[in-house]
Amino acid sequence: MINLLYSLIFFTLLFSTTAYFTRYTWLPPFLDAFDAIEPYLRRAPGGEYLYSRLPFTSNSFEEDMEAGLSSADFDLAGNVGGSDGRAGLDDEAKREILKIMKRRRLQFDDARKLYMERRFKANGIGADGLPRDPKFVSFS
């Protein structure tokens, strides 16, 4: 009986250790699946009591740069240095990009690219920028 207990403890530790060291392989698809069902969980009874973060809002390009939403290819320094009075980047897009950066551990440029590909796909636009409508005619 004691051997069964030791075997169970050993295999639990072995499984936990393997899952921990391979978490970057299996965790992103799991988190994507959770993102798909999260709106339904919030509508469930007691869903309003679930933990949710305060909305991320920033009103300037300077705060967007501090949040990590700038890179060499998407440089906001010109907007900050030029005293641009606009409100900054879109709040909804910022939230999505920050979520992608955190969950998939991507740099800003890669997360922005993934976000745009998702938006293109949702709007029926291919990765090359052309509409996927079969009736689309292009003259170039």
N, C-alpha and C positions, 0 to 999 in steps of 0.2 A: 504494500500500500504506500509506503514511504517513497518507493521508487517511482510510482505513478505521480506523486506530488512533485518530486524533483524533476521529472521529465516535463511535467506541465509548466513549471516555473522556468526551466531552461528554454523550452520552445517559445514561451511568451517573451522572454528577454531577447531571444534570437529574432523573433518576428518584429518586436518593437525597434530593435537596433537597425535591422534592415530597412524598415519603413522610415526611420529617421534619416538614414544616410541616402535614401533614394527619394526623398520627399519632393525634390525639384522635378522629378520625372512624373510622378503621379498626382501631385497637388494641383497644378494649373488646370487640367481637365475637370477635376473635382470642383474647383472654385468656379469655373465657367458654368458647370451644371447648377451650382448653388445660386449663381447670379440669375439663372433662368427661372428658378422657383421662388426666389426671394419675394417678389411682389405678391405671390399667393400666400406666403407665410405671414405677411403683414396683414392680410385680410382675414386670417384665421381668428377664431375666438381668442382673445387675449393678445393678439398680435400687436395692438397698440402699446402694450407694455414692454415689448421687446426693446432691447437697447438699440439706439440709433444715434449716430454722430450728429453733432450740430452741423448745419450746412456750411460748406466752405465758400466764403465770399470774400473777394478782395476787389478793391476799387481802383487799383492802379497797376501799371506795368511794373513798377518797382516791387510791389508785393508778389506779382507773378514771377519775377526773376528770383526773389528770395525763396519761393516755393519750389524752385527747380524747373520751372517751365520755360527755359531758355537754353539755347545751345549755339554752336558756331553756325549751324545752318538756319536756325530760327532765332536770330539775335534780337533781343528786346532792348539792348543798350542804346540803340539809336533813338528809340521812343522815350527812354528815360532821360538821356542826355539832351534831347531836343525839346524837353518840357512839353511833351504831348499831353494834352488835357483830356484825352478820351478815357473811357472807363476801364480799359484793360481788356483782357481776353474773356470769352464767353464762359459764364460760370458753369453751365452744364457740361461743356466740353472739358473744362478744367477738372471737374470732378471725375469724369470718365477716364481721362488720361492719367490722373494721379492714381486712380484705382488700378489701372492696367500696370502702371509703373511699380506699384507696391506688390500686387499679387503675382505678376510674372517676372518681377525683378529685372525690368528693362530700363534702358536709358530713355531720355525724353524723346529723342528722334525716333527710336523704334516704337515706343508707345504711341506717338502721334501718328506714325505710319499705320500701325495696326488699327487705331481708332478711325482713321480716314478710310481704310479698306472696309471696315465694318459699316461705316456710313454709306459708302458707295454701294455695297452689297444690299443694304436695306432699301436703297433708293433705285435699284435696278441698273446700276452703273458698273461696268467691268473694271478690273484692276488697271487697265490701260486708259481709262477715262472715257471710253465710248459707251453709250447706252446699250443695254442688252435687249432693247425692243426690236423684235424681228421686222418691224415696219420702218425702222430708222434708215434713212438714206443720207450718205455723206458725200459731198462734192469737194475734192481737194486737188 
